[in-house]
Amino acid sequence: MQFDFVKSTYSNTAGECVEVARNLPGTVAVRDSKDPGGPILRLSSTAWAEFAKAR
């Protein structure tokens, strides 16, 4: 499974940066851009949409 991460539009200039991968159907992967080798949070597309809407 290979995720293609891009910096999220939810990142800011204060160093709070996340990267998001949406290249696999039904899955959105999120990671800390400062720790690309660290853990990856995998969400369903529905869960990500709810999170983004609540933001």
C-alpha positions, -999 to +999 in steps of 0.1 A: +000+000+000+016+032-012+002+066-001+009+097-021+010+124+005+005+162-001+004+190+024-031+196+036-048+230+033-055+226+070-018+231+077-006+265+090+026+285+092+030+280+129+044+245+123+012+226+127+014+207+094-003+176+083-001+157+050-030+139+035-031+111+010-064+104-010-050+081-037-065+049-024-103+044-028-123+047+004-093+057+025-078+090+036-043+088+053-030+116+075+004+121+090+025+147+106+047+164+080+075+169+105+076+131+111+071+114+077+083+081+090+060+082+120+025+068+124-002+072+098-038+077+107-061+059+082-097+072+080-126+063+058-136+089+033-168+094+053-149+100+085-126+125+068-155+144+053-172+147+087-139+159+103-134+185+075-170+196+078-167+200+116-135+220+113 
